[in-house]
Amino acid sequence: MAQGAFELFQLRCFVAVAQERNFRRAAVRMNMTQPPLSRQIKLLEHGVGVTLFDRNQGGVRLTPAGESFLVTASDILQRAEAAVLAARQAERGEIGALAIGFVPSAALDFIPRIVVALKQNLPGVTFTVTEMMSYEIIEALQSGQLDLGLTRARTNQGGIESLRVVNEPFVLALPRDHPLATAETVALSDLDGMPMIGYSDERGGFLRSIHKTAFASAGISPTIVQEVSQTHTVVALVNSGLGTGLVPRSAEAIAMANTVFRTIDLPERCRSTLYLNSSPNSARPLHEQASETIIATLEAVPP
């Protein structure tokens, strides 16, 4: 053995002898006989080039060099055990870092549920969640900046895998003093000519397209008094009395004093969806564990 070289097994033998102060007891602890243990200690001393133990009839004791070496040897063994544990945890997807992108409307109800579940199920993982538009999420998944992304529409670009995880109905947000505010249910025809807050084409395109489909199916034309990009802004403007708003049901998580939500009868195809998108390079245990947690969490949300 070259000087300065040693094996982890030799360090374990050394620590056992140093702690037991006796070769026989150390051999029992190491589940071996005494001669092979003594051989390993001699090889270690040769490798480091110093005498680690003073041997006498009363037993053994550490030399000054041995006392110093014991501190480092113990640290090396602890680090080795930690490295093995970390490797096994990484293989099981229990540690690491994960970047998740999500569309703003998912923050109202779904993202809080997801973050809580991920931290409970994968406490050793660091999660970064970032609000982004759908096209930004797709680009970030393709470039490797994101591992997972929640978008309103399915994509098949660049090997990205998409799975629908939310398929929620729309509800009608109304000012509390609106004539329809006390109705148990509202029909699409009730919205004809009614002042409404709509979604802009630039940044609310998916939800805007659902509106257009719903209105066309009923042959109605609400009066769009303002177009905005985010659901929370729709609800805020409804709360100010500016008009009504057709929003995903998860928007009911926004509690505003002058706003109520009512069920509205829409065609089945007019629903707000959310897709979990996986990076093309996401075939590793951590991604799978996180995806399973997200899917299970959102499956528990009422349909």
PENOR-V824787 format. One record per residue. N is the residue number from 1. RES is the residue in three letters. PHI is phi in radians with two decimals (NA if undefined). Layout:
# PENOR-V824787
N & RES & PHI
N & RES & PHI
This chain:
# PENOR-V824787
1 & MET & NA
2 & ALA & -1.17
3 & GLN & -1.10
4 & GLY & 1.63
5 & ALA & -1.77
6 & PHE & -2.74
7 & GLU & -1.96
8 & LEU & -1.06
9 & PHE & -1.09
10 & GLN & -1.15
11 & LEU & -1.13
12 & ARG & -1.13
13 & CYS & -1.08
14 & PHE & -1.06
15 & VAL & -1.10
16 & ALA & -1.09
17 & VAL & -1.15
18 & ALA & -1.10
19 & GLN & -1.42
20 & GLU & -1.45
21 & ARG & 0.99
22 & ASN & -2.82
23 & PHE & -1.19
24 & ARG & -1.16
25 & ARG & -1.14
26 & ALA & -1.14
27 & ALA & -1.14
28 & VAL & -1.07
29 & ARG & -1.08
30 & MET & -1.53
31 & ASN & 1.03
32 & MET & -2.60
33 & THR & -1.53
34 & GLN & -1.20
35 & PRO & -1.00
36 & PRO & -1.10
37 & LEU & -1.13
38 & SER & -1.05
39 & ARG & -1.10
40 & GLN & -1.14
41 & ILE & -1.16
42 & LYS & -1.12
43 & LEU & -1.09
44 & LEU & -1.14
45 & GLU & -1.08
46 & HIS & -1.15
47 & GLY & -1.15
48 & VAL & -1.52
49 & GLY & 1.40
50 & VAL & -2.48
51 & THR & -1.52
52 & LEU & -1.68
53 & PHE & -2.27
54 & ASP & -1.67
55 & ARG & -1.82
56 & ASN & -2.62
57 & GLN & -1.11
58 & GLY & -1.45
59 & GLY & 2.36
60 & VAL & -2.33
61 & ARG & -2.50
62 & LEU & -1.26
63 & THR & -1.36
64 & PRO & -0.96
65 & ALA & -1.14
66 & GLY & -1.14
67 & GLU & -1.05
68 & SER & -1.15
69 & PHE & -1.19
70 & LEU & -1.08
71 & VAL & -1.07
72 & THR & -1.21
73 & ALA & -1.08
74 & SER & -1.09
75 & ASP & -1.16
76 & ILE & -1.07
77 & LEU & -1.14
78 & GLN & -1.11
79 & ARG & -1.17
80 & ALA & -1.14
81 & GLU & -1.13
82 & ALA & -1.14
83 & ALA & -1.14
84 & VAL & -1.13
85 & LEU & -1.08
86 & ALA & -1.10
87 & ALA & -1.11
88 & ARG & -1.18
89 & GLN & -1.16
90 & ALA & -1.13
91 & GLU & -1.10
92 & ARG & -1.54
93 & GLY & 1.30
94 & GLU & -1.74
95 & ILE & -2.40
96 & GLY & 2.28
97 & ALA & -2.33
98 & LEU & -2.45
99 & ALA & -1.91
100 & ILE & -2.18
101 & GLY & -1.82
102 & PHE & -2.60
103 & VAL & -1.27
104 & PRO & -0.94
105 & SER & -1.15
106 & ALA & -1.26
107 & ALA & -1.28
108 & LEU & -1.16
109 & ASP & -2.43
110 & PHE & -1.31
111 & ILE & -1.10
112 & PRO & -1.01
113 & ARG & -1.08
114 & ILE & -1.13
115 & VAL & -1.09
116 & VAL & -1.07
117 & ALA & -1.14
118 & LEU & -1.12
119 & LYS & -1.20
120 & GLN & -1.30
121 & ASN & -1.44
122 & LEU & -2.28
123 & PRO & -1.13
124 & GLY & -1.54
125 & VAL & -1.85
126 & THR & -1.65
127 & PHE & -1.94
128 & THR & -2.03
129 & VAL & -1.99
130 & THR & -2.29
131 & GLU & -1.35
132 & MET & -2.57
133 & MET & -1.42
134 & SER & -0.98
135 & TYR & -1.14
136 & GLU & -1.20
137 & ILE & -1.11
138 & ILE & -1.07
139 & GLU & -1.07
140 & ALA & -1.20
141 & LEU & -1.14
142 & GLN & -1.19
143 & SER & -1.49
144 & GLY & 1.54
145 & GLN & -1.30
146 & LEU & -2.08
147 & ASP & -1.71
148 & LEU & -2.39
149 & GLY & -2.58
150 & LEU & -1.88
151 & THR & -2.18
152 & ARG & -1.38
153 & ALA & -2.13
154 & ARG & -1.29
155 & THR & -2.38
156 & ASN & -2.24
157 & GLN & -1.32
158 & GLY & 0.92
159 & GLY & 1.42
160 & ILE & -1.21
161 & GLU & -1.72
162 & SER & -2.07
163 & LEU & -2.29
164 & ARG & -1.26
165 & VAL & -2.09
166 & VAL & -2.43
167 & ASN & -2.51
168 & GLU & -1.75
169 & PRO & -1.37
170 & PHE & -1.62
171 & VAL & -2.25
172 & LEU & -1.77
173 & ALA & -1.57
174 & LEU & -2.33
175 & PRO & -1.08
176 & ARG & -1.03
177 & ASP & -1.67
178 & HIS & -1.24
179 & PRO & -0.98
180 & LEU & -1.56
181 & ALA & -1.13
182 & THR & -1.71
183 & ALA & -1.29
184 & GLU & -1.20
185 & THR & -2.39
186 & VAL & -2.21
187 & ALA & -1.68
188 & LEU & -1.00
189 & SER & -1.07
190 & ASP & -1.17
191 & LEU & -1.57
192 & ASP & -1.05
193 & GLY & 1.33
194 & MET & -1.33
195 & PRO & -1.08
196 & MET & -2.39
197 & ILE & -1.64
198 & GLY & -1.93
199 & TYR & -1.69
200 & SER & -1.33
201 & ASP & -1.28
202 & GLU & -1.22
203 & ARG & -2.20
204 & GLY & -2.18
205 & GLY & -1.00
206 & PHE & -1.13
207 & LEU & -1.19
208 & ARG & -1.07
209 & SER & -1.14
210 & ILE & -1.13
211 & HIS & -1.00
212 & LYS & -1.07
213 & THR & -1.11
214 & ALA & -1.13
215 & PHE & -1.13
216 & ALA & -1.15
217 & SER & -1.13
218 & ALA & -1.71
219 & GLY & 1.13
220 & ILE & -2.09
221 & SER & -2.43
222 & PRO & -1.08
223 & THR & -1.62
224 & ILE & -1.42
225 & VAL & -1.59
226 & GLN & -2.80
227 & GLU & -2.00
228 & VAL & -2.35
229 & SER & -1.74
230 & GLN & -2.11
231 & THR & -1.11
232 & HIS & -1.13
233 & THR & -1.27
234 & VAL & -0.99
235 & VAL & -1.13
236 & ALA & -1.12
237 & LEU & -1.26
238 & VAL & -1.07
239 & ASN & -1.07
240 & SER & -1.38
241 & GLY & 1.59
242 & LEU & -1.26
243 & GLY & 3.00
244 & THR & -1.74
245 & GLY & -2.58
246 & LEU & -1.67
247 & VAL & -2.29
248 & PRO & -1.02
249 & ARG & -1.02
250 & SER & -1.08
251 & ALA & -1.17
252 & GLU & -1.10
253 & ALA & -1.20
254 & ILE & -1.45
255 & ALA & -1.67
256 & MET & -2.20
257 & ALA & -1.05
258 & ASN & -1.84
259 & THR & -2.14
260 & VAL & -2.21
261 & PHE & -2.09
262 & ARG & -2.27
263 & THR & -1.15
264 & ILE & -2.32
265 & ASP & -1.45
266 & LEU & -2.11
267 & PRO & -1.00
268 & GLU & -1.00
269 & ARG & -1.27
270 & CYS & -1.65
271 & ARG & -2.28
272 & SER & -1.65
273 & THR & -1.83
274 & LEU & -2.47
275 & TYR & -2.03
276 & LEU & -1.63
277 & ASN & -1.92
278 & SER & -1.91
279 & SER & -1.06
280 & PRO & -1.00
281 & ASN & -1.83
282 & SER & -1.71
283 & ALA & -1.39
284 & ARG & -2.47
285 & PRO & -0.95
286 & LEU & -1.09
287 & HIS & -1.06
288 & GLU & -1.12
289 & GLN & -1.09
290 & ALA & -1.15
291 & SER & -1.08
292 & GLU & -1.08
293 & THR & -1.14
294 & ILE & -1.10
295 & ILE & -1.08
296 & ALA & -1.10
297 & THR & -1.14
298 & LEU & -1.34
299 & GLU & -1.15
300 & ALA & -1.39
301 & VAL & -1.32
302 & PRO & -0.94
303 & PRO & -1.23
